[in-house]
Amino acid sequence: MRRRLVGVVASDGCNKTRRVEVRRVYRHSKYQKTVSGTTVCHTHDEDNVSKVGDVVEIEESRPMSRLKRWRLVSVVTPAVKPVVTDSVQ
């Protein structure tokens, strides 16, 4: 069974490659404080369907390049685009 993670697309500058940040919250083993961490996964997106800000599901795969070890499964939630209004007063 391959691991599946959900994260947010942080960068889409390269063709067919996305930089996905996966956030996790855990308890520190010694101090018992709640700590949040971020893992960066370089993901293969064959059809360039995801954009910056999208919440995506990724799956572990064979190494596709030096950094890419994940592939895009689906876009869970598309990015929210800001509403621009032209109001002149």
Summary of the structure (lengths in Angstrom):
residues: 89
radius of gyration: 16.4
end to end distance: 59.5
largest distance: 59.5
contacts: 203
relative contact order: 0.27
helix: 0%
strand: 49%
